[in-house]
Amino acid sequence: MILDENYWSDRYKTGRTGWNIGFASYPILQYLDQIENKGVEMLFPGAGNAYEVEAAIKSGFSSVHLLDYAEEPIQNFSLRNPDFLKSFIHLENFFEHEGKYDMIIEQTFFCALDPKMRIDYMIKMKSLLKPGAKLAGLLFDRTFDFQGPPFGGAIQEYQELFEQYFEIEILAPCYNSIPERLGSELFFILKNSKV
């Protein structure tokens, strides 16, 4: 199976979007609420319908970028947010994106990638983050009994992967997941070393 833009566009066109909860996830909302500097340059990769992007805008963040491979969710977002700056919308492959960010928010993107791509994901994230910048978000703390996506994992394997590239500030069970995901999510914050 090739998880390219056609695959993701087809998922949106046919309504096979089980990751889409229809609103911004509580853990991301609460994390955004704790960030005082609303001027940070922020990226939401694999943003889908981008409810978290909307939440960031409503919270006063002024430099929020969204990126997705599929055109359908970006069109959905643009219809809901016609005044959002077009230059902050990136319809492209994450691995080809160029930019430098103070913060990247992860929400159902990591789990959409084949696990064979996780090292590439870490390398690309590190290249997109400014020194001292942070990557934060949610991961599945479970495996699935079907061929993904989504692809799951366990805290120990994430820790072993993350510590090769970042300083781990938090990697812990998520206490404020939506009921359907309670007990199966981890919240994490990774800091890009200044060196």
Backbone as ProteinMPNN parsed JSONL, in Angstrom:
{"seq_chain_A": "MILDENYWSDRYKTGRTGWNIGFASYPILQYLDQIENKGVEMLFPGAGNAYEVEAAIKSGFSSVHLLDYAEEPIQNFSLRNPDFLKSFIHLENFFEHEGKYDMIIEQTFFCALDPKMRIDYMIKMKSLLKPGAKLAGLLFDRTFDFQGPPFGGAIQEYQELFEQYFEIEILAPCYNSIPERLGSELFFILKNSKV", "coords_chain_A": {"N_chain_A": [[0.84, -1.182, 0.0], [0.589, 2.189, -0.887], [1.093, 5.11, 0.744], [0.354, 7.746, -0.321], [-0.434, 11.082, -1.629], [-2.755, 10.591, -3.098], [-3.869, 8.391, -1.816], [-4.548, 9.52, 0.71], [-6.276, 11.569, -0.082], [-8.34, 10.06, -1.16], [-9.262, 8.784, 1.16], [-10.416, 10.95, 2.54], [-12.378, 11.722, 0.679], [-14.064, 9.527, 0.666], [-14.931, 9.426, 3.222], [-13.571, 7.927, 5.135], [-12.26, 8.52, 7.725], [-11.302, 7.974, 10.442], [-9.635, 9.065, 12.365], [-10.43, 11.621, 12.621], [-11.883, 13.638, 14.877], [-13.6, 15.717, 14.853], [-13.283, 18.081, 16.221], [-10.984, 20.167, 18.066], [-8.455, 18.373, 19.794], [-8.544, 17.702, 23.293], [-6.077, 17.5, 24.877], [-4.234, 18.892, 23.25], [-5.457, 21.403, 23.084], [-5.335, 22.208, 25.808], [-2.6, 22.293, 26.155], [-1.875, 24.349, 24.348], [-3.111, 26.468, 25.63], [-1.379, 26.958, 27.712], [0.785, 28.246, 26.696], [2.401, 31.204, 26.658], [3.613, 33.062, 24.923], [2.302, 34.305, 22.193], [3.254, 34.816, 19.735], [4.84, 32.878, 18.642], [6.3, 30.973, 16.01], [4.559, 28.537, 14.47], [3.916, 25.159, 13.48], [1.594, 22.861, 12.142], [1.817, 19.789, 11.127], [0.509, 17.426, 8.706], [-2.12, 18.181, 9.106], [-4.795, 17.723, 8.502], [-8.266, 18.279, 8.804], [-7.751, 20.354, 10.446], [-8.605, 21.348, 13.016], [-7.216, 21.916, 15.324], [-5.542, 23.924, 14.471], [-7.393, 25.974, 14.041], [-8.166, 26.322, 16.713], [-5.784, 27.294, 17.784], [-5.575, 29.742, 16.472], [-7.862, 31.046, 17.447], [-7.067, 31.246, 20.058], [-5.293, 33.261, 19.956], [-2.798, 33.013, 18.73], [-0.483, 34.135, 16.334], [1.061, 33.333, 14.187], [0.578, 30.8, 12.63], [0.992, 27.837, 10.947], [-0.315, 25.518, 8.61], [-0.081, 22.235, 7.324], [-0.679, 19.836, 4.875], [-0.979, 16.818, 2.967], [-3.142, 16.158, 1.429], [-5.677, 17.634, -0.564], [-8.419, 17.953, 0.03], [-9.005, 18.177, 2.936], [-7.73, 20.61, 3.435], [-9.186, 22.338, 1.832], [-11.624, 22.142, 3.193], [-10.908, 23.342, 5.638], [-10.262, 25.933, 4.713], [-12.745, 26.82, 3.789], [-14.096, 27.061, 6.195], [-12.545, 28.971, 7.377], [-12.123, 31.553, 5.891], [-10.563, 33.873, 5.989], [-8.044, 33.194, 6.72], [-4.531, 33.363, 6.32], [-3.336, 32.651, 3.144], [-0.708, 32.13, 2.564], [0.176, 30.774, 4.741], [-0.732, 28.263, 4.505], [0.103, 25.068, 3.542], [0.141, 22.951, 0.998], [1.468, 20.15, 0.573], [4.05, 17.604, 0.52], [5.185, 16.629, 3.618], [7.89, 15.898, 4.009], [9.188, 17.331, 2.103], [8.902, 19.902, 2.797], [10.01, 23.184, 3.637], [11.304, 25.301, 6.131], [11.465, 27.112, 9.276], [10.729, 26.669, 12.626], [9.35, 27.625, 15.822], [7.844, 25.932, 17.24], [6.333, 22.775, 16.81], [3.363, 21.039, 16.363], [2.099, 17.911, 17.002], [-0.396, 15.829, 15.906], [-2.028, 13.071, 15.274], [-0.387, 12.642, 13.051], [2.17, 11.381, 13.102], [1.308, 8.758, 13.616], [0.162, 8.163, 11.227], [2.101, 7.609, 9.462], [4.081, 5.082, 7.932], [5.784, 2.872, 10.086], [8.427, 2.398, 9.27], [9.272, 4.82, 8.438], [9.86, 6.383, 10.581], [12.367, 7.219, 11.578], [13.154, 8.939, 9.526], [11.147, 10.832, 9.88], [11.881, 11.911, 12.392], [14.367, 13.056, 11.792], [13.61, 14.963, 9.882], [11.832, 16.562, 11.398], [13.641, 17.595, 13.279], [15.186, 19.177, 11.592], [13.378, 21.145, 10.883], [12.862, 22.542, 13.169], [13.814, 25.321, 15.136], [16.864, 26.012, 17.002], [16.507, 24.976, 20.336], [13.78, 24.898, 20.102], [10.445, 23.36, 20.195], [8.826, 20.163, 19.839], [5.683, 18.898, 20.154], [2.931, 16.88, 21.312], [0.577, 14.224, 20.63], [0.601, 10.631, 20.858], [-0.155, 7.256, 19.899], [-0.446, 4.851, 22.403], [-0.466, 2.021, 22.051], [-0.977, -1.027, 20.186], [-2.307, -2.052, 17.012], [-4.745, -4.329, 15.708], [-4.83, -4.612, 12.985], [-3.734, -3.865, 9.639], [-2.114, -0.813, 9.443], [-2.594, 2.571, 8.148], [-4.098, 3.727, 11.304], [-0.804, 3.565, 12.815], [0.533, 2.1, 15.638], [2.298, 1.966, 18.803], [4.657, 1.714, 21.546], [5.531, 3.137, 24.729], [8.226, 2.697, 25.482], [9.587, 2.119, 23.067], [9.208, 4.526, 21.717], [10.588, 6.262, 23.4], [13.244, 5.352, 23.118], [13.661, 5.984, 20.442], [13.179, 8.801, 20.333], [15.078, 9.962, 22.102], [17.42, 9.848, 20.714], [17.449, 12.038, 19.095], [16.345, 14.294, 20.302], [15.899, 16.25, 23.339], [14.044, 14.828, 25.836], [11.341, 16.196, 27.327], [8.808, 15.659, 28.328], [7.159, 12.573, 28.354], [4.579, 10.777, 28.636], [1.698, 8.963, 29.962], [-1.41, 10.1, 28.732], [-3.675, 12.095, 30.411], [-5.975, 13.451, 29.792], [-7.357, 12.658, 27.504], [-9.789, 12.196, 24.833], [-12.799, 10.356, 25.602], [-12.928, 7.967, 24.027], [-10.289, 7.399, 23.489], [-8.992, 7.246, 25.846], [-6.502, 6.102, 27.988], [-5.006, 5.074, 25.966], [-3.267, 6.836, 24.832], [-0.332, 8.884, 24.606], [1.219, 11.803, 25.895], [3.597, 14.123, 24.745], [6.546, 16.16, 24.947], [9.202, 17.376, 23.191], [12.452, 18.7, 23.063], [14.454, 20.597, 20.906], [17.865, 20.328, 20.729], [20.278, 22.888, 21.462], [22.615, 22.73, 20.183]], "CA_chain_A": [[0.0, 0.0, 0.0], [1.346, 3.432, -0.975], [0.39, 6.147, 1.503], [0.668, 9.01, -0.965], [-1.517, 12.069, -1.575], [-3.978, 9.982, -3.633], [-4.428, 7.559, -0.741], [-5.169, 10.37, 1.727], [-7.424, 12.246, -0.699], [-9.424, 9.076, -1.258], [-9.813, 8.587, 2.51], [-11.302, 12.076, 2.833], [-13.517, 11.699, -0.253], [-14.971, 8.425, 1.006], [-15.329, 9.544, 4.624], [-12.854, 6.973, 5.99], [-11.366, 9.389, 8.491], [-11.531, 7.621, 11.841], [-8.822, 9.908, 13.238], [-11.054, 12.943, 12.684], [-12.863, 13.662, 15.963], [-14.54, 16.795, 14.579], [-12.963, 19.247, 17.038], [-9.595, 20.114, 18.551], [-8.303, 17.432, 20.905], [-8.385, 18.361, 24.6], [-4.688, 17.68, 25.319], [-3.602, 19.956, 22.467], [-6.066, 22.657, 23.543], [-4.806, 22.583, 27.116], [-1.193, 22.664, 25.975], [-1.846, 25.675, 23.729], [-3.525, 27.447, 26.643], [-0.267, 27.212, 28.629], [1.851, 28.971, 25.995], [2.163, 32.641, 26.827], [4.08, 33.819, 23.755], [1.386, 34.033, 21.075], [3.93, 35.133, 18.484], [5.716, 31.785, 18.189], [6.076, 30.426, 14.668], [4.044, 27.206, 14.801], [3.513, 24.317, 12.347], [0.788, 21.665, 12.368], [1.97, 18.929, 9.943], [-0.546, 16.429, 8.579], [-3.144, 18.845, 9.917], [-6.149, 17.27, 8.196], [-9.258, 19.357, 8.839], [-7.05, 21.435, 11.144], [-9.339, 21.937, 14.13], [-6.228, 22.442, 16.269], [-5.091, 25.205, 13.909], [-8.458, 26.923, 14.386], [-8.085, 26.587, 18.147], [-4.61, 28.141, 18.008], [-5.923, 31.083, 16.002], [-8.821, 31.613, 18.406], [-6.335, 31.51, 21.301], [-4.475, 34.452, 19.767], [-1.517, 32.79, 18.054], [-0.489, 34.964, 15.124], [1.893, 32.774, 13.119], [0.226, 29.385, 12.638], [1.067, 27.231, 9.616], [-0.846, 24.155, 8.506], [0.466, 21.479, 6.208], [-1.264, 18.524, 4.616], [-0.723, 16.195, 1.678], [-4.408, 16.028, 0.7], [-6.327, 18.915, -0.823], [-9.773, 18.021, 0.594], [-9.106, 18.788, 4.263], [-7.32, 22.01, 3.364], [-10.356, 23.06, 1.324], [-12.579, 22.203, 4.308], [-10.412, 24.363, 6.559], [-10.365, 27.246, 4.072], [-14.16, 27.212, 3.773], [-14.456, 27.466, 7.553], [-11.67, 30.077, 7.791], [-11.777, 32.229, 4.636], [-9.618, 34.969, 6.192], [-6.734, 32.66, 7.097], [-3.525, 33.701, 5.312], [-3.043, 31.547, 2.206], [0.731, 31.837, 2.608], [0.421, 29.903, 5.889], [-1.296, 26.95, 4.157], [1.089, 24.345, 2.737], [-0.356, 21.715, 0.391], [2.694, 19.506, 0.107], [4.645, 16.5, 1.271], [5.917, 17.08, 4.805], [9.323, 15.659, 3.878], [9.724, 18.309, 1.154], [8.622, 21.24, 3.337], [11.136, 23.952, 4.15], [10.904, 26.343, 7.068], [12.035, 27.022, 10.621], [9.627, 26.899, 13.55], [9.572, 27.615, 17.264], [7.038, 24.858, 17.801], [5.567, 21.924, 15.9], [2.36, 20.288, 17.114], [1.825, 16.587, 16.437], [-1.734, 15.294, 16.214], [-2.38, 12.004, 14.324], [0.468, 12.598, 11.869], [3.154, 10.327, 13.34], [0.655, 7.448, 13.519], [-0.263, 7.947, 9.843], [3.281, 7.221, 8.691], [4.603, 3.729, 8.099], [6.863, 2.89, 11.096], [9.743, 2.436, 8.628], [9.597, 6.218, 8.16], [9.952, 7.145, 11.827], [13.674, 7.888, 11.669], [13.07, 10.073, 8.598], [10.285, 11.808, 10.556], [12.652, 12.574, 13.435], [15.393, 13.881, 11.141], [12.948, 16.117, 9.263], [11.362, 17.427, 12.474], [14.802, 18.294, 13.833], [15.618, 20.199, 10.628], [12.371, 22.209, 10.816], [12.8, 23.245, 14.455], [14.922, 26.194, 15.51], [17.526, 25.553, 18.229], [15.721, 25.204, 21.544], [12.347, 24.812, 19.793], [9.802, 22.158, 20.726], [7.864, 19.307, 19.151], [4.795, 18.402, 21.213], [1.679, 16.332, 20.825], [0.001, 12.957, 21.081], [0.959, 9.382, 20.187], [-0.881, 6.083, 20.379], [0.268, 3.936, 23.295], [-1.119, 0.731, 21.815], [-0.833, -1.578, 18.838], [-3.594, -2.306, 16.366], [-4.838, -5.687, 15.156], [-5.044, -4.502, 11.538], [-2.663, -3.133, 8.977], [-2.401, 0.627, 9.512], [-2.691, 3.446, 9.298], [-2.989, 4.24, 12.097], [0.227, 2.676, 13.326], [0.738, 2.382, 17.054], [3.6, 1.711, 19.388], [4.712, 1.687, 23.011], [6.329, 4.228, 25.29], [9.654, 2.374, 25.497], [10.171, 2.278, 21.728], [9.236, 5.955, 21.425], [11.674, 6.865, 24.179], [14.514, 4.985, 22.491], [13.759, 6.744, 19.196], [13.212, 10.245, 20.569], [16.276, 10.436, 22.789], [18.512, 9.935, 19.75], [17.362, 13.29, 18.34], [15.829, 15.406, 21.098], [15.815, 16.154, 24.798], [12.659, 14.507, 26.191], [10.861, 16.934, 28.498], [7.663, 14.885, 28.825], [6.657, 11.436, 27.583], [3.792, 10.184, 29.722], [0.291, 8.688, 29.64], [-2.248, 11.295, 28.607], [-4.775, 12.004, 31.375], [-7.134, 14.221, 29.345], [-7.78, 12.21, 26.171], [-11.229, 11.996, 24.648], [-13.149, 9.054, 26.201], [-12.645, 6.833, 23.137], [-8.853, 7.146, 23.432], [-8.453, 7.27, 27.201], [-5.676, 4.936, 28.292], [-4.256, 4.594, 24.8], [-2.507, 7.942, 24.259], [0.772, 9.487, 25.343], [1.519, 13.197, 25.582], [5.042, 14.311, 24.769], [7.211, 17.404, 24.562], [10.607, 17.16, 22.881], [13.154, 19.963, 22.842], [15.566, 20.531, 19.987], [19.067, 20.803, 21.408], [20.794, 24.13, 20.906], [23.898, 22.446, 19.525]], "C_chain_A": [[0.887, 1.247, 0.0], [0.545, 4.54, -0.317], [0.756, 7.521, 0.94], [-0.524, 9.953, -0.912], [-2.824, 11.501, -2.123], [-4.664, 9.116, -2.587], [-5.184, 8.432, 0.251], [-6.365, 11.123, 1.164], [-8.61, 11.303, -0.794], [-10.063, 8.824, 0.103], [-10.78, 9.717, 2.858], [-12.549, 12.04, 1.949], [-14.541, 10.64, 0.127], [-15.375, 8.428, 2.487], [-14.672, 8.546, 5.552], [-11.78, 7.721, 6.781], [-11.59, 9.18, 9.987], [-10.733, 8.458, 12.821], [-9.473, 11.27, 13.471], [-12.143, 12.944, 13.757], [-13.837, 14.83, 15.832], [-14.339, 18.057, 15.402], [-11.516, 19.102, 17.492], [-9.501, 19.193, 19.762], [-7.985, 18.191, 22.202], [-6.922, 18.536, 25.016], [-3.97, 18.797, 24.553], [-4.142, 21.318, 22.898], [-5.44, 23.115, 24.855], [-3.332, 22.959, 27.036], [-1.082, 24.062, 25.378], [-2.183, 26.766, 24.739], [-2.387, 27.822, 27.59], [0.849, 28.04, 28.002], [1.541, 30.46, 26.03], [2.553, 33.458, 25.602], [3.236, 33.458, 22.528], [2.018, 34.352, 19.719], [4.836, 34.031, 17.968], [5.306, 31.317, 16.801], [5.767, 28.938, 14.852], [3.605, 26.459, 13.538], [2.692, 23.137, 12.856], [0.916, 20.788, 11.123], [0.893, 17.842, 9.907], [-1.79, 16.907, 9.289], [-4.56, 18.371, 9.64], [-7.117, 18.438, 8.165], [-8.835, 20.517, 9.743], [-7.872, 22.129, 12.236], [-8.381, 22.53, 15.168], [-5.669, 23.773, 15.781], [-6.122, 26.289, 14.234], [-8.389, 27.309, 15.865], [-6.908, 27.506, 18.46], [-4.902, 29.583, 17.589], [-6.85, 31.767, 17.005], [-8.165, 31.939, 19.741], [-5.382, 32.689, 21.159], [-3.128, 34.249, 19.124], [-1.561, 33.451, 16.675], [0.285, 34.377, 13.945], [1.744, 31.252, 13.091], [0.208, 28.863, 11.202], [0.425, 25.848, 9.66], [-0.324, 23.515, 7.234], [-0.296, 20.171, 6.086], [-0.978, 18.123, 3.178], [-1.974, 16.226, 0.796], [-5.108, 17.382, 0.591], [-7.673, 19.055, -0.11], [-9.827, 18.641, 1.983], [-8.679, 20.251, 4.277], [-8.461, 22.863, 2.819], [-11.412, 23.205, 2.414], [-12.185, 23.303, 5.295], [-10.605, 25.764, 5.977], [-11.806, 27.734, 3.992], [-14.605, 27.705, 5.149], [-13.713, 28.724, 7.997], [-11.208, 30.871, 6.572], [-10.746, 33.344, 4.783], [-8.212, 34.502, 6.579], [-5.735, 32.917, 5.964], [-3.175, 32.493, 4.444], [-1.569, 31.161, 2.26], [1.101, 30.94, 3.793], [-0.191, 28.509, 5.691], [-0.325, 26.272, 3.194], [0.496, 23.022, 2.274], [0.849, 21.013, -0.211], [3.08, 18.328, 1.001], [5.467, 17.082, 2.425], [7.424, 16.983, 4.614], [9.986, 16.586, 2.858], [9.541, 19.743, 1.66], [9.895, 21.884, 3.864], [10.602, 25.039, 5.076], [11.625, 26.147, 8.384], [10.969, 27.477, 11.606], [10.093, 26.873, 15.0], [8.876, 26.425, 17.916], [6.352, 24.08, 16.672], [4.635, 21.083, 16.757], [1.983, 19.031, 16.34], [0.456, 16.091, 16.88], [-2.142, 14.363, 15.07], [-1.564, 12.028, 13.03], [1.484, 11.459, 11.977], [2.532, 8.95, 13.111], [0.168, 7.146, 12.095], [0.89, 7.469, 8.964], [3.666, 5.775, 8.969], [5.757, 3.786, 9.115], [8.266, 2.897, 10.502], [10.204, 3.863, 8.366], [9.857, 7.026, 9.428], [11.299, 7.832, 12.014], [13.694, 9.094, 10.742], [12.231, 11.202, 9.194], [11.092, 12.599, 11.579], [13.693, 13.52, 12.83], [14.763, 15.135, 10.542], [12.438, 17.078, 10.329], [12.522, 18.239, 13.038], [15.243, 19.413, 12.899], [14.652, 21.379, 10.549], [12.308, 23.05, 12.091], [14.037, 24.105, 14.681], [15.625, 25.605, 16.738], [16.706, 25.931, 19.461], [14.22, 25.107, 21.342], [11.788, 23.462, 20.214], [8.856, 21.489, 19.736], [7.0, 18.694, 20.24], [3.54, 17.813, 20.598], [1.332, 14.987, 21.415], [0.475, 11.794, 20.222], [0.059, 8.273, 20.717], [0.035, 5.226, 21.249], [-0.436, 2.585, 23.233], [-0.763, 0.257, 20.416], [-2.227, -1.88, 18.311], [-3.584, -3.693, 15.74], [-5.222, -5.666, 13.679], [-3.864, -3.742, 10.953], [-3.029, -1.654, 8.961], [-2.359, 1.293, 8.162], [-4.047, 3.351, 10.0], [-2.029, 3.131, 12.511], [0.507, 3.069, 14.771], [2.156, 2.123, 17.498], [3.504, 1.74, 20.897], [5.714, 2.716, 23.504], [7.827, 3.948, 25.237], [10.283, 2.567, 24.124], [10.218, 3.746, 21.321], [10.405, 6.619, 22.145], [13.024, 6.588, 23.525], [14.74, 5.754, 21.196], [13.996, 8.224, 19.479], [14.537, 10.724, 21.148], [17.506, 10.458, 21.88], [18.576, 11.311, 19.084], [17.006, 14.505, 19.185], [16.041, 15.17, 22.587], [14.338, 15.907, 25.127], [12.286, 15.268, 27.46], [9.689, 16.192, 29.148], [7.385, 13.759, 27.835], [5.898, 10.59, 28.593], [2.374, 9.875, 29.263], [-0.522, 9.983, 29.677], [-3.47, 11.137, 29.513], [-6.059, 12.674, 30.883], [-7.541, 13.905, 27.908], [-9.303, 12.226, 26.068], [-11.565, 10.596, 25.161], [-12.767, 7.85, 25.334], [-11.16, 6.472, 23.103], [-8.196, 7.133, 24.809], [-7.7, 5.968, 27.489], [-4.866, 4.431, 27.124], [-3.46, 5.711, 24.115], [-1.401, 8.376, 25.209], [0.888, 10.944, 24.936], [3.026, 13.361, 25.672], [5.424, 15.742, 24.418], [8.688, 17.081, 24.382], [11.259, 18.507, 22.583], [14.348, 19.74, 21.926], [16.801, 21.108, 20.675], [19.604, 22.043, 20.712], [22.081, 23.917, 20.137], [23.637, 21.91, 18.131]], "O_chain_A": [[1.823, 1.348, 0.793], [-0.552, 4.873, -0.766], [1.375, 8.344, 1.615], [-1.513, 9.67, -0.236], [-3.898, 11.886, -1.662], [-5.89, 9.108, -2.483], [-6.326, 8.133, 0.599], [-7.366, 11.298, 1.859], [-9.749, 11.697, -0.541], [-11.281, 8.668, 0.192], [-11.85, 9.466, 3.412], [-13.654, 12.302, 2.425], [-15.742, 10.829, -0.067], [-16.081, 7.528, 2.941], [-15.165, 8.329, 6.659], [-10.58, 7.577, 6.544], [-12.011, 10.091, 10.701], [-11.104, 8.559, 13.991], [-9.112, 11.986, 14.405], [-13.196, 12.333, 13.579], [-14.791, 14.932, 16.604], [-15.125, 18.998, 15.301], [-10.903, 18.048, 17.324], [-10.358, 19.225, 20.645], [-7.257, 19.183, 22.198], [-6.551, 19.619, 25.467], [-3.194, 19.554, 25.135], [-3.381, 22.272, 23.058], [-5.061, 24.278, 24.995], [-2.869, 23.838, 27.762], [-0.284, 24.874, 25.846], [-1.607, 27.853, 24.706], [-2.422, 28.887, 28.205], [1.759, 28.486, 28.701], [0.53, 30.908, 25.489], [1.89, 34.444, 25.279], [3.448, 32.416, 21.908], [1.385, 34.176, 18.678], [5.529, 34.216, 16.967], [4.122, 31.271, 16.466], [6.607, 28.176, 15.33], [3.001, 27.045, 12.64], [3.035, 22.501, 13.852], [0.197, 21.011, 10.149], [0.422, 17.393, 10.952], [-2.445, 16.139, 9.994], [-5.449, 18.593, 10.462], [-6.825, 19.474, 7.567], [-9.507, 21.547, 9.786], [-7.837, 23.353, 12.361], [-8.701, 23.528, 15.813], [-5.357, 24.651, 16.586], [-5.762, 27.389, 14.653], [-8.537, 28.479, 16.218], [-7.02, 28.394, 19.304], [-4.515, 30.527, 18.278], [-6.643, 32.926, 17.365], [-8.641, 32.806, 20.474], [-4.731, 33.079, 22.128], [-2.37, 35.208, 18.977], [-2.548, 33.337, 15.948], [0.174, 34.874, 12.825], [2.654, 30.516, 13.473], [-0.508, 29.39, 10.35], [0.599, 25.101, 10.623], [-0.15, 24.174, 6.209], [-0.529, 19.482, 7.08], [-0.766, 18.961, 2.302], [-1.878, 16.308, -0.429], [-5.123, 18.167, 1.539], [-8.035, 20.153, 0.311], [-10.622, 19.555, 2.203], [-9.213, 21.045, 5.051], [-8.68, 23.981, 3.285], [-12.027, 24.263, 2.549], [-13.024, 24.092, 5.729], [-11.059, 26.672, 6.673], [-12.062, 28.932, 4.112], [-15.392, 28.646, 5.257], [-14.177, 29.454, 8.873], [-10.02, 30.864, 6.25], [-10.113, 33.726, 3.798], [-7.304, 35.316, 6.744], [-6.052, 32.713, 4.792], [-2.77, 31.447, 4.951], [-1.217, 30.004, 2.03], [2.21, 30.408, 3.846], [-0.168, 27.68, 6.6], [0.026, 26.834, 2.157], [0.365, 22.083, 3.06], [1.208, 21.252, -1.364], [2.511, 18.105, 2.069], [6.337, 17.926, 2.214], [8.158, 17.887, 5.012], [11.213, 16.621, 2.76], [9.983, 20.691, 1.01], [10.746, 21.221, 4.458], [9.551, 25.624, 4.812], [12.311, 25.146, 8.587], [10.376, 28.543, 11.441], [11.067, 26.212, 15.359], [9.261, 25.972, 18.994], [5.859, 24.665, 15.708], [5.055, 20.488, 17.749], [1.597, 19.093, 15.172], [0.185, 15.953, 18.073], [-2.557, 14.831, 14.01], [-2.007, 11.488, 12.016], [1.636, 10.668, 11.046], [3.145, 8.08, 12.492], [-0.195, 6.01, 11.791], [0.674, 6.983, 7.854], [3.584, 5.306, 10.104], [6.618, 4.661, 9.014], [9.206, 3.352, 11.155], [11.383, 4.098, 8.104], [10.054, 8.239, 9.351], [11.352, 8.933, 12.561], [14.191, 10.155, 11.116], [12.558, 12.378, 9.037], [10.997, 13.825, 11.629], [13.873, 14.643, 13.302], [15.305, 16.233, 10.673], [12.594, 18.291, 10.184], [12.39, 19.444, 13.249], [15.634, 20.485, 13.361], [15.052, 22.486, 10.191], [11.757, 24.151, 12.083], [15.163, 23.667, 14.446], [15.04, 24.782, 17.443], [16.27, 27.074, 19.601], [13.46, 25.22, 22.303], [12.534, 22.54, 20.544], [8.193, 22.136, 18.926], [7.515, 18.045, 21.15], [3.133, 18.196, 19.501], [1.726, 14.648, 22.531], [0.718, 11.943, 19.024], [-0.428, 8.343, 21.845], [1.162, 4.918, 20.861], [-0.935, 2.08, 24.239], [-0.311, 1.033, 19.574], [-3.195, -1.954, 19.068], [-2.542, -4.174, 15.295], [-5.862, -6.594, 13.184], [-3.107, -3.077, 11.66], [-4.116, -1.281, 8.522], [-2.114, 0.643, 7.145], [-5.036, 2.948, 9.387], [-2.375, 1.95, 12.554], [0.696, 4.246, 15.076], [3.086, 2.068, 16.694], [2.411, 1.785, 21.462], [6.627, 3.113, 22.78], [8.617, 4.856, 24.976], [11.38, 3.113, 24.014], [11.161, 4.172, 20.654], [11.12, 7.438, 21.567], [13.851, 7.491, 23.394], [15.868, 6.134, 20.882], [14.913, 8.827, 18.922], [15.061, 11.761, 20.741], [18.531, 11.032, 22.248], [19.622, 11.708, 18.569], [17.337, 15.632, 18.816], [16.321, 14.057, 23.031], [13.478, 16.696, 24.737], [12.84, 15.02, 28.531], [9.599, 16.113, 30.373], [7.379, 13.974, 26.623], [6.489, 9.788, 29.316], [1.896, 10.455, 28.289], [-0.333, 10.835, 30.545], [-4.211, 10.16, 29.397], [-7.118, 12.491, 31.483], [-8.014, 14.781, 27.183], [-10.009, 12.265, 27.075], [-10.695, 9.725, 25.157], [-12.329, 6.826, 25.858], [-10.808, 5.354, 22.728], [-6.975, 7.02, 24.916], [-8.215, 4.875, 27.255], [-4.115, 3.465, 27.262], [-3.031, 5.564, 22.971], [-1.511, 8.256, 26.429], [0.681, 11.288, 23.772], [3.664, 12.806, 26.567], [4.714, 16.435, 23.689], [9.343, 16.58, 25.295], [10.663, 19.354, 21.917], [15.147, 18.827, 22.132], [16.78, 22.245, 21.146], [19.405, 22.223, 19.511], [22.582, 24.844, 19.502], [24.58, 21.606, 17.4]]}, "name": "protein", "num_of_chains": 1, "seq": "MILDENYWSDRYKTGRTGWNIGFASYPILQYLDQIENKGVEMLFPGAGNAYEVEAAIKSGFSSVHLLDYAEEPIQNFSLRNPDFLKSFIHLENFFEHEGKYDMIIEQTFFCALDPKMRIDYMIKMKSLLKPGAKLAGLLFDRTFDFQGPPFGGAIQEYQELFEQYFEIEILAPCYNSIPERLGSELFFILKNSKV"}
